[in-house]
Amino acid sequence: MSEKNKLSLSVQYPDTRLATVITRPKIRRWVQAALLAPAELTIRFVDAQEGRTLNRDYREKDYATNVLTFAYNEGDEFSNSVADDEPTRADIILCTDVLEKEAQEQHKSVEEHTAHLIVHGVLHAQGYDHMDDEEATEMEALETDILGKLGIADPYKA
């Protein structure tokens, strides 16, 4: 992950509360740190209403969640890699209301928690998951390593 991969990044703030704090350069740095291959990504900050609607409509869960990743190369396991000429494509949706609440509850800065959720979403976009204990352990270790290189403490330590 030390080598920079080609990145096309769109950042959207329909919920503008974090626009001046969580800036595009910070987001690009966090995304780039988690990229294992070229990517075309959109990071979108939404309020609880939009977050709940998306989670309900696409995951059949009627509540706002912290991060949703819509990976368009889904089915491609990263271990097999997406074709060299085929970038990872995904929309990563962050719910500002949930993100801020979790940061406060976990005694973390909003910036650190946002970085973690973006890294988490980018890994999902590349085929990582946490459906079972083995996958969760692998993904959490990778997140911790990436965040550590960004100067952010292990998000899984209490």
DSSP file (Angstrom, degrees, kcal/mol; ACC not computed):
  #  RESIDUE AA STRUCTURE BP1 BP2  ACC     N-H-->O    O-->H-N    N-H-->O    O-->H-N    TCO  KAPPA ALPHA  PHI   PSI    X-CA   Y-CA   Z-CA
    1    1 A M              0   0    0      0, 0.0    34,-0.1     0, 0.0     4,-0.1   0.000 360.0 360.0 360.0  -1.5    0.0    0.0    0.0
    2    2 A S        +     0   0    0      2,-0.1     2,-0.4     0, 0.0    31,-0.0   0.816 360.0  78.1 -72.7 -29.0    3.0    2.3    0.0
    3    3 A E  S    S-     0   0    0      1,-0.1     2,-0.3    33,-0.0     0, 0.0  -0.665  90.4-118.5 -82.1 132.5    2.8    2.8   -3.7
    4    4 A K        -     0   0    0     -2,-0.4     2,-0.3     1,-0.0    -2,-0.1  -0.529  25.4-149.4 -75.4 133.4    0.1    5.3   -4.7
    5    5 A N        -     0   0    0     -2,-0.3     2,-0.1    27,-0.2    30,-0.1  -0.707  32.2 -88.9 -97.6 153.1   -2.6    3.9   -7.0
    6    6 A K        -     0   0    0     -2,-0.3    33,-2.3     1,-0.0     2,-0.4  -0.391  51.5-170.2 -61.6 132.4   -4.5    5.9   -9.5
    7    7 A L  E     -a   39   0A   0     31,-0.2     2,-0.6    -2,-0.1    33,-0.2  -0.988  24.6-169.5-135.8 125.7   -7.6    7.5   -7.9
    8    8 A S  E     -a   40   0A   0     31,-2.6    33,-2.7    -2,-0.4     2,-0.5  -0.973  27.4-175.1-106.5 116.4  -10.5    9.3   -9.3
    9    9 A L  E     -a   41   0A   0     -2,-0.6     2,-0.4    31,-0.2    33,-0.2  -0.954  18.8-174.4-125.2 127.7  -12.3   10.8   -6.3
   10   10 A S  E     -a   42   0A   0     31,-2.4    33,-3.0    -2,-0.5     2,-0.5  -0.971   9.5-163.7-114.4 133.7  -15.6   12.7   -6.0
   11   11 A V  E     -a   43   0A   0     -2,-0.4     2,-0.4    31,-0.2    33,-0.2  -0.979   6.6-171.6-120.3 127.9  -16.5   14.1   -2.6
   12   12 A Q  E     -a   44   0A   0     31,-3.0    33,-2.5    -2,-0.5     3,-0.2  -0.954  13.0-172.3-123.1 137.8  -20.1   15.2   -2.0
   13   13 A Y        +     0   0    0     -2,-0.4    33,-0.1    31,-0.2     6,-0.1  -0.551  24.5 151.6-125.5  65.8  -21.5   17.1    1.0
   14   14 A P  S    S+     0   0    0      0, 0.0     2,-0.7     0, 0.0    32,-0.2   0.858  85.0  51.2 -62.6 -29.3  -25.3   17.2    0.8
   15   15 A D  S >  S-     0   0    0     30,-1.9     3,-0.5    -3,-0.2    30,-0.1  -0.940  82.4-170.7-100.1 109.5  -25.0   17.4    4.6
   16   16 A T  G >   +     0   0    0     -2,-0.7     3,-1.6     1,-0.2     4,-0.4   0.441  53.4 104.3 -86.5  -0.6  -22.5   20.2    4.9
   17   17 A R  G 3  S+     0   0    0      1,-0.3     3,-0.2     2,-0.1    -1,-0.2   0.802  91.2  32.9 -56.1 -33.0  -21.8   20.0    8.6
   18   18 A L  G X> S+     0   0    0     -3,-0.5     4,-3.4     1,-0.2     3,-0.8   0.388  87.4 104.4-103.5   3.7  -18.4   18.4    8.2
   19   19 A A  T <4 S+     0   0    0     -3,-1.6     5,-0.2     1,-0.3    -1,-0.2   0.810  86.1  41.0 -59.2 -33.4  -17.4   20.1    4.9
   20   20 A T  T 34 S+     0   0    0     -4,-0.4    -1,-0.3    -3,-0.2     3,-0.2   0.670 123.4  39.1 -89.3 -15.9  -14.9   22.5    6.5
   21   21 A V  T <4 S+     0   0    0     -3,-0.8     2,-1.1     1,-0.2    -2,-0.2   0.843 116.4  46.1 -97.8 -45.7  -13.4   19.9    8.9
   22   22 A I  S  < S-     0   0    0     -4,-3.4    -1,-0.2     4,-0.1     2,-0.1  -0.755  87.2-173.7-101.4  85.7  -13.3   16.8    6.8
   23   23 A T     >  -     0   0    0     -2,-1.1     4,-2.5    -3,-0.2     3,-0.2  -0.333  37.6-108.1 -85.6 161.4  -11.8   18.3    3.7
   24   24 A R  H  > S+     0   0    0      1,-0.2     4,-2.9     2,-0.2     5,-0.2   0.878 117.2  54.6 -55.4 -43.5  -11.2   16.8    0.3
   25   25 A P  H  > S+     0   0    0      0, 0.0     4,-2.0     0, 0.0    -1,-0.2   0.904 110.1  47.1 -60.6 -39.0   -7.3   16.6    0.8
   26   26 A K  H  > S+     0   0    0     -3,-0.2     4,-2.4     2,-0.2    -2,-0.2   0.940 113.1  48.6 -64.6 -46.0   -7.8   14.7    4.1
   27   27 A I  H  X S+     0   0    0     -4,-2.5     4,-2.9     1,-0.2     5,-0.2   0.925 109.9  51.6 -60.1 -45.4  -10.2   12.3    2.5
   28   28 A R  H  X S+     0   0    0     -4,-2.9     4,-2.8     1,-0.2    -1,-0.2   0.906 109.8  50.4 -58.6 -42.4   -7.9   11.8   -0.5
   29   29 A R  H  X S+     0   0    0     -4,-2.0     4,-1.8    -5,-0.2    -1,-0.2   0.924 113.1  45.1 -62.1 -45.5   -5.0   10.9    1.9
   30   30 A W  H  X S+     0   0    0     -4,-2.4     4,-1.0     2,-0.2    -2,-0.2   0.912 115.2  47.1 -66.4 -43.1   -7.2    8.4    3.8
   31   31 A V  H >X S+     0   0    0     -4,-2.9     3,-1.1     1,-0.2     4,-0.9   0.951 111.3  51.1 -62.6 -49.1   -8.6    6.8    0.7
   32   32 A Q  H >< S+     0   0    0     -4,-2.8     3,-0.7     1,-0.3   -27,-0.2   0.861 104.5  58.0 -58.3 -37.3   -5.1    6.6   -0.9
   33   33 A A  H 3< S+     0   0    0     -4,-1.8    -1,-0.3     1,-0.2    -2,-0.2   0.800 111.6  41.8 -63.3 -28.5   -3.7    4.9    2.2
   34   34 A A  H << S+     0   0    0     -3,-1.1     2,-0.3    -4,-1.0    -1,-0.2   0.490  88.8 112.2 -98.2  -5.0   -6.3    2.1    1.9
   35   35 A L    <<  +     0   0    0     -4,-0.9   -30,-0.1    -3,-0.7    88,-0.1  -0.526  32.7 173.0 -76.8 132.4   -6.1    1.6   -1.9
   36   36 A L  S    S+     0   0    0     -2,-0.3    -1,-0.1     1,-0.2    -4,-0.0   0.401  73.9  11.3-110.3  -4.7   -4.7   -1.6   -3.1
   37   37 A A  S    S-     0   0    0    -31,-0.1    -1,-0.2   -32,-0.1   -32,-0.2  -0.954 101.6 -63.0-160.5 166.9   -5.5   -1.0   -6.7
   38   38 A P        -     0   0    0      0, 0.0    50,-2.6     0, 0.0     2,-0.3  -0.242  60.5-172.9 -57.0 151.3   -6.7    1.9   -9.0
   39   39 A A  E     -ab   7  88A   0    -33,-2.3   -31,-2.6    48,-0.3     2,-0.5  -0.994  34.8-152.0-151.6 154.1  -10.2    3.2   -8.1
   40   40 A E  E     +ab   8  89A   0     48,-3.3    50,-1.8    -2,-0.3     2,-0.3  -0.956  40.0 170.3-123.5 107.2  -13.0    5.5   -9.0
   41   41 A L  E     -ab   9  90A   0    -33,-2.7   -31,-2.4    -2,-0.5     2,-0.4  -0.893  29.6-157.5-126.8 148.5  -14.8    6.4   -5.7
   42   42 A T  E     -ab  10  91A   0     48,-1.9    50,-3.5    -2,-0.3     2,-0.5  -0.996   9.0-162.9-119.5 129.1  -17.4    8.8   -4.5
   43   43 A I  E     -ab  11  92A   0    -33,-3.0   -31,-3.0    -2,-0.4     2,-0.4  -0.960  14.4-174.3-109.0 125.3  -17.5    9.7   -0.8
   44   44 A R  E     -ab  12  93A   0     48,-2.7    50,-3.2    -2,-0.5     2,-0.6  -0.983  16.8-152.2-129.8 126.9  -20.8   11.3    0.2
   45   45 A F  E     + b   0  94A   0    -33,-2.5   -30,-1.9    -2,-0.4     2,-0.3  -0.869  27.0 174.7 -98.7 121.6  -21.8   12.8    3.6
   46   46 A V  E     - b   0  95A   0     48,-2.9    50,-2.6    -2,-0.6    51,-0.5  -0.795  28.6-112.8-125.3 164.4  -25.5   12.5    4.3
   47   47 A D     >  -     0   0    0     -2,-0.3     4,-2.5    48,-0.2     5,-0.2  -0.325  44.4 -92.4 -86.8 177.9  -27.9   13.3    7.2
   48   48 A A  H  > S+     0   0    0      1,-0.2     4,-2.7     2,-0.2     5,-0.2   0.848 122.6  56.2 -62.7 -35.7  -29.8   10.6    9.2
   49   49 A Q  H  > S+     0   0    0      2,-0.2     4,-2.3     1,-0.2    -1,-0.2   0.953 112.4  40.0 -63.8 -49.2  -32.8   10.8    6.9
   50   50 A E  H  > S+     0   0    0      2,-0.2     4,-2.6     1,-0.2     5,-0.2   0.901 115.7  52.6 -66.7 -39.6  -30.9   10.0    3.7
   51   51 A G  H  X S+     0   0    0     -4,-2.5     4,-2.3     1,-0.2    -2,-0.2   0.914 111.1  46.8 -60.9 -42.9  -28.7    7.4    5.5
   52   52 A R  H  X S+     0   0    0     -4,-2.7     4,-2.7    -5,-0.2    11,-0.3   0.918 111.6  51.0 -65.4 -43.7  -31.8    5.7    6.9
   53   53 A T  H  X S+     0   0    0     -4,-2.3     4,-2.9    -5,-0.2     5,-0.2   0.930 112.6  45.6 -60.4 -46.6  -33.5    5.7    3.4
   54   54 A L  H  X S+     0   0    0     -4,-2.6     4,-2.4     2,-0.2     5,-0.4   0.922 114.3  47.9 -64.0 -44.0  -30.4    4.2    1.7
   55   55 A N  H  X S+     0   0    0     -4,-2.3     4,-1.8    -5,-0.2     6,-1.6   0.895 116.0  44.9 -64.3 -39.9  -30.0    1.5    4.4
   56   56 A R  H  X S+     0   0    0     -4,-2.7     4,-1.1     4,-0.3    -2,-0.2   0.938 117.0  43.7 -68.3 -47.1  -33.7    0.6    4.3
   57   57 A D  H  < S+     0   0    0     -4,-2.9    -2,-0.2    -5,-0.2    -1,-0.2   0.837 127.8  26.4 -71.2 -33.2  -33.9    0.6    0.5
   58   58 A Y  H  < S+     0   0    0     -4,-2.4    -3,-0.2    -5,-0.2    -1,-0.2   0.686 136.2  24.7-106.5 -21.0  -30.7   -1.3   -0.2
   59   59 A R  H  < S-     0   0    0     -4,-1.8    -3,-0.2    -5,-0.4    -2,-0.2   0.414  94.1-124.4-122.9  -1.6  -30.1   -3.4    2.9
   60   60 A E  S  < S+     0   0    0     -4,-1.1     2,-0.5    -5,-0.4    -4,-0.3   0.839  70.3 127.8  58.5  35.9  -33.6   -3.7    4.3
   61   61 A K        -     0   0    0     -6,-1.6     2,-1.8    -9,-0.1    -1,-0.2  -0.978  54.2-146.7-124.1 115.9  -32.5   -2.2    7.6
   62   62 A D        +     0   0    0     -2,-0.5     2,-0.3    -6,-0.1   -10,-0.1  -0.394  66.0  74.1 -89.6  62.4  -34.6    0.7    8.8
   63   63 A Y  S    S-     0   0    0     -2,-1.8     2,-0.3   -11,-0.3    -2,-0.1  -0.972  84.3 -97.1-159.7 157.5  -32.1    2.9   10.5
   64   64 A A        -     0   0    0     -2,-0.3     2,-0.3    -9,-0.1   -12,-0.2  -0.617  41.1-163.8 -77.0 137.7  -29.2    5.2    9.7
   65   65 A T        -     0   0    0     -2,-0.3    30,-0.3   -14,-0.2    33,-0.2  -0.781  28.3-111.7-119.8 166.6  -25.8    3.5    9.9
   66   66 A N  S    S+     0   0    0     -2,-0.3    29,-2.0     1,-0.2     2,-0.4   0.916  93.6   6.1 -68.0 -45.2  -22.3    5.0   10.0
   67   67 A V  E     -C   94   0A   0     27,-0.2     2,-0.4    31,-0.1    -1,-0.2  -0.999  56.6-170.0-145.0 138.0  -21.0    3.9    6.6
   68   68 A L  E     -C   93   0A   0     25,-2.4    25,-3.1    -2,-0.4     2,-0.5  -0.991   9.7-159.5-123.5 134.9  -22.5    2.2    3.6
   69   69 A T  E     -C   92   0A   0     -2,-0.4     2,-0.8    23,-0.2    23,-0.2  -0.968   5.5-167.2-118.3 123.1  -20.4    0.9    0.7
   70   70 A F  E     -C   91   0A   0     21,-3.2    21,-2.0    -2,-0.5     2,-0.5  -0.881  14.5-168.0-106.9  98.5  -21.9    0.3   -2.7
   71   71 A A  E >   -C   90   0A   0     -2,-0.8     3,-0.6    19,-0.2    19,-0.2  -0.772  12.7-168.6 -93.0 125.0  -19.2   -1.6   -4.6
   72   72 A Y  T 3  S+     0   0    0     17,-3.1    18,-0.1    -2,-0.5    -1,-0.1   0.502  86.4  56.2 -94.8  -4.8  -19.8   -2.0   -8.3
   73   73 A N  T >  S+     0   0    0     16,-0.6     3,-1.9    52,-0.3    -1,-0.2   0.110  80.3 153.7-103.0  18.5  -17.1   -4.6   -8.9
   74   74 A E  T <   +     0   0    0     -3,-0.6     3,-0.1     1,-0.3    51,-0.0  -0.092  54.9  43.4 -52.8 145.4  -18.8   -6.8   -6.3
   75   75 A G  T 3  S+     0   0    0      1,-0.3     2,-0.8    52,-0.0    -1,-0.3   0.089  86.4 108.5 101.1 -21.5  -18.1  -10.4   -6.8
   76   76 A D    <   -     0   0    0     -3,-1.9     2,-0.3     3,-0.0    -1,-0.3  -0.809  66.2-143.9 -88.0 110.4  -14.5   -9.7   -7.6
   77   77 A E    >>  -     0   0    0     -2,-0.8     3,-1.3     1,-0.2     4,-0.8  -0.578   8.9-136.7 -72.1 133.6  -12.5  -11.0   -4.6
   78   78 A F  G >4 S+     0   0    0     -2,-0.3     3,-1.0     1,-0.3    -1,-0.2   0.865 102.0  66.5 -61.4 -33.7   -9.6   -8.7   -4.0
   79   79 A S  G 34 S+     0   0    0      1,-0.3    -1,-0.3    48,-0.1    48,-0.1   0.810 108.0  40.4 -59.1 -26.2   -7.3  -11.6   -3.5
   80   80 A N  G <4 S-     0   0    0     -3,-1.3    -1,-0.3     3,-0.0    -2,-0.2   0.564 115.8-136.5 -92.0 -11.5   -7.8  -12.4   -7.1
   81   81 A S    <<  -     0   0    0     -3,-1.0     2,-0.2    -4,-0.8    -4,-0.1   0.584  15.8 -88.0  67.0 141.3   -7.6   -8.7   -7.9
   82   82 A V        -     0   0    0      1,-0.2     6,-0.1    -6,-0.1     4,-0.0  -0.512  68.3 -76.1 -69.7 148.0   -9.8   -6.7  -10.2
   83   83 A A    >   -     0   0    0     -2,-0.2     3,-2.5     1,-0.1    -1,-0.2  -0.125  46.3-112.4 -48.7 143.7   -8.5   -6.9  -13.8
   84   84 A D  T 3  S+     0   0    0      1,-0.3    -1,-0.1    -3,-0.1    -2,-0.1   0.800 118.1  42.2 -52.1 -34.3   -5.5   -4.6  -14.2
   85   85 A D  T 3  S+     0   0    0      1,-0.1    -1,-0.3     2,-0.1    -2,-0.1   0.400 100.4  82.6 -95.5   3.9   -7.4   -2.2  -16.5
   86   86 A E  S <  S-     0   0    0     -3,-2.5    -1,-0.1    -4,-0.0     3,-0.1  -0.896  70.7-151.2-111.9 103.7  -10.6   -2.3  -14.4
   87   87 A P        -     0   0    0      0, 0.0   -48,-0.3     0, 0.0     2,-0.3  -0.323  27.9 -98.6 -71.2 155.4  -10.5    0.1  -11.4
   88   88 A T  E     -b   39   0A   0    -50,-2.6   -48,-3.3    -6,-0.1     2,-0.4  -0.562  42.9-160.7 -65.9 133.0  -12.5   -0.5   -8.2
   89   89 A R  E     +b   40   0A   0     -2,-0.3   -17,-3.1    36,-0.2   -16,-0.6  -0.982  23.4 140.3-123.8 130.7  -15.7    1.5   -8.4
   90   90 A A  E     -bC  41  71A   0    -50,-1.8   -48,-1.9    -2,-0.4     2,-0.5  -0.991  43.1-134.4-163.0 155.3  -17.8    2.3   -5.4
   91   91 A D  E     -bC  42  70A   0    -21,-2.0   -21,-3.2    -2,-0.3     2,-0.5  -0.973  22.4-161.8-109.6 130.8  -19.9    4.9   -3.6
   92   92 A I  E     -bC  43  69A   0    -50,-3.5   -48,-2.7    -2,-0.5     2,-0.5  -0.965   5.9-162.7-117.9 117.8  -19.1    5.2    0.1
   93   93 A I  E     -bC  44  68A   0    -25,-3.1   -25,-2.4    -2,-0.5     2,-0.5  -0.871   3.8-168.2-106.7 125.0  -21.8    6.9    2.1
   94   94 A L  E     -bC  45  67A   0    -50,-3.2   -48,-2.9    -2,-0.5     2,-0.8  -0.953  15.3-142.2-114.1 130.5  -21.1    8.4    5.6
   95   95 A C  E  >  -b   46   0A   0    -29,-2.0     4,-2.9    -2,-0.5     5,-0.2  -0.815   7.0-158.4 -93.7 111.4  -23.9    9.5    7.8
   96   96 A T  H  > S+     0   0    0    -50,-2.6     4,-2.7    -2,-0.8     5,-0.3   0.883  89.1  53.8 -57.7 -43.3  -22.8   12.6    9.7
   97   97 A D  H  > S+     0   0    0    -51,-0.5     4,-2.0     1,-0.2    -1,-0.2   0.937 114.8  39.5 -59.0 -48.2  -25.4   12.1   12.5
   98   98 A V  H  > S+     0   0    0    -33,-0.2     4,-2.9     2,-0.2     5,-0.2   0.917 114.9  53.3 -68.8 -43.6  -24.2    8.6   13.3
   99   99 A L  H  X S+     0   0    0     -4,-2.9     4,-2.3     1,-0.2    -2,-0.2   0.920 111.4  45.0 -58.0 -47.5  -20.6    9.4   12.8
  100  100 A E  H  X S+     0   0    0     -4,-2.7     4,-2.1    -5,-0.2    -1,-0.2   0.906 113.7  49.8 -65.8 -41.3  -20.6   12.3   15.2
  101  101 A K  H  X S+     0   0    0     -4,-2.0     4,-2.5    -5,-0.3    -2,-0.2   0.929 112.6  46.8 -63.3 -45.9  -22.6   10.3   17.8
  102  102 A E  H  X S+     0   0    0     -4,-2.9     4,-2.5     2,-0.2    -2,-0.2   0.905 109.5  54.0 -63.9 -41.6  -20.2    7.4   17.6
  103  103 A A  H  <>S+     0   0    0     -4,-2.3     5,-2.8    -5,-0.2     4,-0.3   0.926 111.6  45.5 -58.9 -44.3  -17.1    9.6   17.9
  104  104 A Q  H ><5S+     0   0    0     -4,-2.1     3,-1.2     3,-0.2    -2,-0.2   0.938 114.0  47.8 -64.3 -47.2  -18.5   11.2   21.0
  105  105 A E  H 3<5S+     0   0    0     -4,-2.5    -2,-0.2     1,-0.3    -1,-0.2   0.839 115.7  45.0 -62.4 -34.1  -19.5    7.8   22.6
  106  106 A Q  T 3<5S-     0   0    0     -4,-2.5    -1,-0.3    -5,-0.2    -2,-0.2   0.370 110.5-121.4 -93.3   4.0  -16.1    6.3   21.7
  107  107 A H  T < 5 +     0   0    0     -3,-1.2     2,-0.3    -4,-0.3    -3,-0.2   0.910  69.2 130.6  56.0  46.1  -14.2    9.4   23.0
  108  108 A K      < -     0   0    0     -5,-2.8    -1,-0.2    -6,-0.2     2,-0.1  -0.865  64.0-101.4-122.0 157.4  -12.6    9.9   19.5
  109  109 A S     >  -     0   0    0     -2,-0.3     4,-2.4     1,-0.1     5,-0.2  -0.480  29.2-121.0 -73.9 153.5  -12.3   13.0   17.4
  110  110 A V  H  > S+     0   0    0      1,-0.2     4,-2.6     2,-0.2     5,-0.2   0.877 114.5  55.5 -60.2 -37.3  -14.7   13.2   14.5
  111  111 A E  H  > S+     0   0    0      2,-0.2     4,-2.5     1,-0.2    -1,-0.2   0.939 108.9  45.0 -63.1 -47.7  -11.7   13.4   12.2
  112  112 A E  H  > S+     0   0    0      1,-0.2     4,-2.2     2,-0.2    -2,-0.2   0.908 114.9  47.9 -63.7 -41.4  -10.2   10.1   13.5
  113  113 A H  H  X S+     0   0    0     -4,-2.4     4,-2.5     2,-0.2    -1,-0.2   0.903 111.6  50.2 -67.6 -39.4  -13.5    8.3   13.4
  114  114 A T  H  X S+     0   0    0     -4,-2.6     4,-2.5    -5,-0.2     5,-0.2   0.920 109.1  52.0 -63.1 -43.4  -14.2    9.6    9.9
  115  115 A A  H  X S+     0   0    0     -4,-2.5     4,-2.6     1,-0.2    -2,-0.2   0.925 110.4  49.1 -57.8 -44.7  -10.8    8.4    8.7
  116  116 A H  H  X S+     0   0    0     -4,-2.2     4,-2.8     1,-0.2    -2,-0.2   0.936 111.7  47.9 -61.2 -46.9  -11.5    5.0   10.1
  117  117 A L  H  X S+     0   0    0     -4,-2.5     4,-2.6     2,-0.2    -1,-0.2   0.859 112.1  49.8 -65.7 -34.6  -14.9    4.8    8.4
  118  118 A I  H  X S+     0   0    0     -4,-2.5     4,-2.7     2,-0.2     5,-0.2   0.939 112.0  47.0 -68.1 -46.2  -13.5    5.9    5.1
  119  119 A V  H  X S+     0   0    0     -4,-2.6     4,-2.3    -5,-0.2    -2,-0.2   0.929 113.3  50.5 -58.1 -44.8  -10.7    3.3    5.3
  120  120 A H  H  X S+     0   0    0     -4,-2.8     4,-2.2     1,-0.2    -2,-0.2   0.933 112.2  46.4 -58.5 -48.3  -13.3    0.7    6.3
  121  121 A G  H  X S+     0   0    0     -4,-2.6     4,-2.3     1,-0.2    -1,-0.2   0.882 110.4  52.2 -63.6 -39.9  -15.5    1.6    3.3
  122  122 A V  H  X S+     0   0    0     -4,-2.7     4,-1.0     2,-0.2    -1,-0.2   0.894 109.1  50.3 -65.2 -39.7  -12.6    1.6    0.9
  123  123 A L  H ><>S+     0   0    0     -4,-2.3     5,-2.3    -5,-0.2     3,-0.6   0.917 109.5  51.0 -64.5 -42.1  -11.6   -1.9    2.0
  124  124 A H  H ><5S+     0   0    0     -4,-2.2     3,-2.1     1,-0.2    -2,-0.2   0.925 105.6  56.5 -57.5 -43.8  -15.2   -3.0    1.5
  125  125 A A  H 3<5S+     0   0    0     -4,-2.3   -52,-0.3     1,-0.3    -1,-0.2   0.781 105.8  52.2 -59.2 -26.6  -15.1   -1.5   -2.0
  126  126 A Q  T <<5S-     0   0    0     -4,-1.0    -1,-0.3    -3,-0.6   -48,-0.2   0.267 130.8 -89.7 -97.1  10.8  -12.1   -3.7   -2.7
  127  127 A G  T < 5S+     0   0    0     -3,-2.1    -3,-0.2     1,-0.3     2,-0.2   0.407  80.8 135.2 103.0  -2.2  -13.7   -7.0   -1.6
  128  128 A Y      < +     0   0    0     -5,-2.3    -1,-0.3    -6,-0.1     2,-0.3  -0.516  26.5 170.1 -77.8 149.7  -12.9   -7.1    2.1
  129  129 A D        -     0   0    0     -2,-0.2    10,-0.3     6,-0.1     9,-0.1  -0.896  36.5-143.8-148.5 176.1  -15.7   -8.1    4.5
  130  130 A H        +     0   0    0     -2,-0.3     6,-0.1     9,-0.1    -2,-0.0  -0.220  53.0 128.1-141.3  44.8  -16.3   -9.1    8.1
  131  131 A M  S    S+     0   0    0      5,-0.0     2,-0.3     2,-0.0    -1,-0.1   0.769  77.3  25.7 -76.6 -26.5  -19.1  -11.6    7.8
  132  132 A D  S  > S-     0   0    0     -3,-0.1     4,-2.7     1,-0.1     5,-0.2  -0.845  92.3 -99.0-131.2 172.3  -17.3  -14.2    9.9
  133  133 A D  H  > S+     0   0    0     -2,-0.3     4,-2.6     1,-0.2     5,-0.2   0.874 119.8  51.1 -60.2 -40.7  -14.6  -14.1   12.6
  134  134 A E  H  > S+     0   0    0      2,-0.2     4,-2.1     1,-0.2    -1,-0.2   0.932 113.4  44.3 -64.6 -45.9  -11.7  -14.9   10.2
  135  135 A E  H  > S+     0   0    0      2,-0.2     4,-2.8     1,-0.2     5,-0.2   0.912 113.7  51.3 -62.9 -42.7  -12.7  -12.1    7.8
  136  136 A A  H  X S+     0   0    0     -4,-2.7     4,-2.9     1,-0.2     5,-0.2   0.911 109.5  49.6 -62.3 -43.2  -13.3   -9.7   10.6
  137  137 A T  H  X S+     0   0    0     -4,-2.6     4,-2.1    -5,-0.2    -1,-0.2   0.922 113.3  46.4 -61.9 -44.6   -9.9  -10.4   12.1
  138  138 A E  H  X S+     0   0    0     -4,-2.1     4,-2.0     2,-0.2    -2,-0.2   0.929 115.5  45.2 -63.7 -46.1   -8.2   -9.9    8.8
  139  139 A M  H  X S+     0   0    0     -4,-2.8     4,-2.7   -10,-0.3    -2,-0.2   0.916 113.0  49.6 -67.1 -43.4  -10.1   -6.7    7.9
  140  140 A E  H  X S+     0   0    0     -4,-2.9     4,-2.7    -5,-0.2    -1,-0.2   0.889 110.3  51.0 -62.9 -39.6   -9.6   -5.2   11.4
  141  141 A A  H  X S+     0   0    0     -4,-2.1     4,-2.2    -5,-0.2    -1,-0.2   0.908 111.5  47.8 -64.1 -41.3   -5.9   -5.9   11.3
  142  142 A L  H  X S+     0   0    0     -4,-2.0     4,-2.6     2,-0.2    -2,-0.2   0.924 112.4  48.7 -65.9 -44.3   -5.6   -4.2    7.9
  143  143 A E  H  X S+     0   0    0     -4,-2.7     4,-3.0     1,-0.2     5,-0.3   0.934 111.4  50.0 -58.8 -46.7   -7.6   -1.2    9.1
  144  144 A T  H  X S+     0   0    0     -4,-2.7     4,-2.3     1,-0.2    -1,-0.2   0.901 111.9  48.1 -60.4 -42.6   -5.4   -0.9   12.2
  145  145 A D  H  X S+     0   0    0     -4,-2.2     4,-1.9     2,-0.2    -1,-0.2   0.934 113.7  46.1 -63.7 -47.6   -2.2   -1.0   10.2
  146  146 A I  H  X S+     0   0    0     -4,-2.6     4,-0.9     1,-0.2    -2,-0.2   0.938 115.0  46.6 -61.8 -48.0   -3.4    1.6    7.7
  147  147 A L  H ><>S+     0   0    0     -4,-3.0     5,-3.0     1,-0.2     3,-0.5   0.878 108.3  56.4 -64.4 -37.6   -4.7    3.9   10.4
  148  148 A G  H ><5S+     0   0    0     -4,-2.3     3,-1.5    -5,-0.3    -1,-0.2   0.900 104.4  52.5 -59.2 -41.1   -1.4    3.5   12.3
  149  149 A K  H 3<5S+     0   0    0     -4,-1.9    -1,-0.2     1,-0.3    -2,-0.2   0.726 108.0  52.6 -67.2 -20.9    0.5    4.6    9.3
  150  150 A L  T <<5S-     0   0    0     -4,-0.9    -1,-0.3    -3,-0.5    -2,-0.2   0.405 123.7-106.9 -91.8   1.0   -1.7    7.7    9.2
  151  151 A G  T < 5S+     0   0    0     -3,-1.5     2,-0.4     1,-0.3    -3,-0.2   0.728  77.5 133.3  81.9  22.2   -0.9    8.4   12.9
  152  152 A I      < -     0   0    0     -5,-3.0    -1,-0.3    -6,-0.1    -2,-0.2  -0.910  56.7-115.4-111.9 133.7   -4.4    7.3   14.1
  153  153 A A        -     0   0    0     -2,-0.4    -1,-0.0     1,-0.2    -6,-0.0  -0.158  45.9 -77.5 -64.3 157.1   -4.7    4.9   17.1
  154  154 A D    >   -     0   0    0      1,-0.2     3,-1.0     2,-0.1    -1,-0.2  -0.374  39.6-153.9 -54.4 116.3   -6.2    1.4   16.8
  155  155 A P  T 3  S+     0   0    0      0, 0.0    -1,-0.2     0, 0.0    -2,-0.1   0.623  88.8  59.3 -73.4 -10.7   -9.9    2.0   16.6
  156  156 A Y  T 3  S+     0   0    0    -16,-0.1     2,-0.4     2,-0.0    -2,-0.1   0.498  80.7  98.0 -97.5  -5.1  -10.7   -1.5   18.1
  157  157 A K    <         0   0    0     -3,-1.0    -4,-0.0     1,-0.1     0, 0.0  -0.696 360.0 360.0 -84.1 134.8   -8.8   -1.0   21.4
  158  158 A A              0   0    0     -2,-0.4    -1,-0.1     0, 0.0    -2,-0.0   0.486 360.0 360.0 -73.2 360.0  -11.2    0.0   24.2
